[in-house]
Amino acid sequence: MRAIERSDDRLTWQLPVPRADLVGPATVVISADSDIELLPDAEGMRGLVRQTSPRSAVGTGDRNVLAYRLDAAQGRFSATRRFLPRRVETVLSVVAAIDGAEMVVEETARLTVMHVPLESVEVLVSADVLASGTLQIRQEGILLEPLVIDVPPAARGIVDQGGMECVQALLEAPLLGTGEITIRYRLPTPAVPAEATVPVDLPLALPLAAGIVRQTVELKAPESLAVDVRGDAWRRDVALQPAPAATVWLAAKSQHLLPLTLASRRAAEARVTVVETAWLRTRLLPDGREDVLTCALSAAAERIALTLPDTPAAGTGTCEVLLDGVAQPDAVRGNGNVLVSLASAGITDRHLLEIRTTTPLAAGWSAQAARFGLPVPVRLAAPVFEGGVLQRRFYWSIHARADEHLLGMPSRWTAQQRWHWGASGWRREPVVSAGELADWVHAGLARTQGDSAAGATALALDPRLAESTWVFSGVGAPGTAECWLVPTWLLVLVGSGTALAVGLALVYRRWYRRVPVVLTLLAAACLVAAAWPDQAPLAVQAALPGILLALLSWALKALMERPAPVRTLAGVPASSLVRRDPSTPSLLLGAGRAAGAIGDAATAAGRGAP
């Protein structure tokens, strides 16, 4: 061991050489305290080769380490030494709970101390906080004793602006690395008259000698008090929630004041029930249907009332009500009324409500049509909330068999599916999956509770089935919709039959092949496709068999009506004589044998003459 003067900035020493006949490579490890930095001098070192070593995380307080390999017989290490100052980084998280009586502020400072241990913490606090006598500073749950000291010169500007005081608290244990300091105090809330807005400046505590990396404030207030932040120094933190619902505010740079506005709410406004997110699911089965309502609601009332559109009769169906994952057996009343008590669900005002009903298919024409695979009407009716409940946005997913199609949806709902090419042709696939909708509902529930509070009410999803799925969305209450469930064979029959009839008319009737008629038919088809763009690909696929049959009939007609070729007799030249008068007898003699016969007849006549 050798003592080194603190003023020496150059370090040089010769490595010892072992007394042995054979010396192999040696590993040399040089470590320094956390507040000392060694800068190796490559020109002054001999026989040492730098080796890599795992780097410790920033702020862990580990010693700085340099690793070398000694290959030569003798080695020398040379470096420049310098002392590092203390470096402190702070992340401030403030939770302010404000009610009509007092304002409770709890501030958590997550400190990262590097190089030099931190033995005490200095905090700037408001003079009003010191006067209230409620200031508490804790380290890892241990209460510290704050002492008022003189303000350091670096913080005098802040003190002059806001009337701040400086307190110092000795830490229970020196801090090197990461740690937490908790600061808590209470201030009285000023009186807030009815129909008036009161400005309030909430003082915040600021640790000194620390660089503030991030400063956030979360506001909590009862329903009877409206709290907002004024000014441009703070903005809403919209990283995990929409801007209108965000209760966490973020500062661009460190702030020692939080400017607020307080206003009282009316009782009716304070106790309004809001359905933040609603997801309705309807599964159409051959012998009945299943309807599920899952919604995240915010209610200050002790109970919430609903009216179900279709209530299964006793012994024919089921109706199950769950609140935050807990069954409510006494919630279902007579005549489709549901009354859910929220008082026993906890102190939070955010709840996850789920209503699941199964209804058998009613006897009648619809049951017979569904049994034989005919189109049946489908009525989609959502549960009705009573008492002026505000509903924000909903998604409705309808599930049916893979060979069925949904037609006639209302125009006030927005379709959430696109056409995709699959193994069996073009199919409509939803742009949002069931998992995304479940996360959306869960996010609405956890908007103010936090992830830990909402984790127990996570939604359970059914396994994926071979079925057709349609998803629609809208704003406000869903209302009631009437649609038709049509099987694939009927669509093919109607579409292909129409296409085949038009094709046969074009093939076998010349009048339909005129240009005005063809243009009129094409224009009508284009107008229908433009009016119902979502159904146009389905209609084209249904008409494909008819179009193919019409093309086949055209090909067969062209093949059967082809004119036969003209055939002539070989060796018989065509005559150049034309019979102008059909009553005049004529004798056509061919050359060859006919000429020889005339000569023989003339010879016989000459012999017989006297």
C-alpha angles and dihedrals in degrees: 000000000000127000117234123202114239090230093058110103095175121072121190130160139160117240115237118252117221118230102241139120093237123030121184130198114301132210115228119197119188118189132183136190119271092257095052124081121195119204108195117226106221094192094053097047124091130194096358125121118196116242128197120248130184112270117231120234118266112269098015092117095231122151120264110253132199119189126199139171119225111214101161128072092250130030137189129197122206128176144150118247127209133169118238121220122231115276122197127185122189135196111197121205115182126190114193117190109193126186135154094281109039146353115237115198122192115182124188117199113196104201127200110194119191135188100353124047117247113233101175138018126222118205132188111221134170121265088235090059091052090047092053091060093218099108114130126178118190135181113206089336095313114122114236128204112241119211125195111238137172115285113257115242092246092061101042092100092061092044093053092050101047108019094251128171129207123232128184127207125188111228120239089231129011110263121225115162121007129347144143133245118192121205120190132176141150132225130184117257115236118240114272113206121211116274091009137108120223122199115221130182109211110202118225129203118241123197113225128226089029133107109232108221098179135003122191134172126200116199123210122185137157122257091256093062126061113207124187137165120240129202134038100271092085129049133182118269103231097172095113105014140034118276098246092054098040115120097178119089127199129206123215090215135006114299129190094194134052110203109213139178120213124200132169121237128216118252093246092051093046095054099046116132117226126194100211098184131006128188118187122191127191121185114191111209129185091250101030146326141266123217124192127185116193117177139162109221136182113213133165093186122095094237141019127212129208137176119218116217095217121025117190115235120248111284095008103078145359136248119192127182122195127184115195089342094307119115117241105204095176096049098088113082131177126292093027096299119145122193115185120191114219098182094085094047095081139267095294120099094214117089139171111225121192125181118184122185132176118199126186120228110273118241115255141066093329092056092050092046092050091048092055095041097254125144114278131192117247124204117203112195124166125214112269119232115217130214102046098297115184113227118196112184137344141191122206121196120191121198126194140153118302093249095053131087133203117228134177104034117172118266093229089070119077116227114233101195137091135201115260131178113245140167092282097040132269114355134176112244124185116248090218123055128217090254092055091050091049090051089048092054091043091051090053089053095047095046092107104007098063128232095282093056095046098044093086092060098052113150120252113222127208118241117266113271134197096255144113116265130195124185126196131178137196146160124256125001114355095223121186130316133189120207142152130245106214125186121232095244092059092050090050091047094051097038097043092041092054092045092047093049092051091045094051090048090053092048101045103027116065092196092066092053093066116117097245092051094048092047091049092052092048092048091051091050091050092050092051091049091049092049094051106025094162092057097040097087090048091052092048092051091048091051096049096092091051091048091051092049091049091052090048092052090050091052093048092048091051090050096048097045097051109129118250117244120253115250125203131197114254118236097020112102119212115260120246093203120104122201106224096172113042091195093061111091116231135184120213114199122187123222117254117034094021093059092051092052091055092052093052091051092053093051092052091051092052093053094052096052118104 
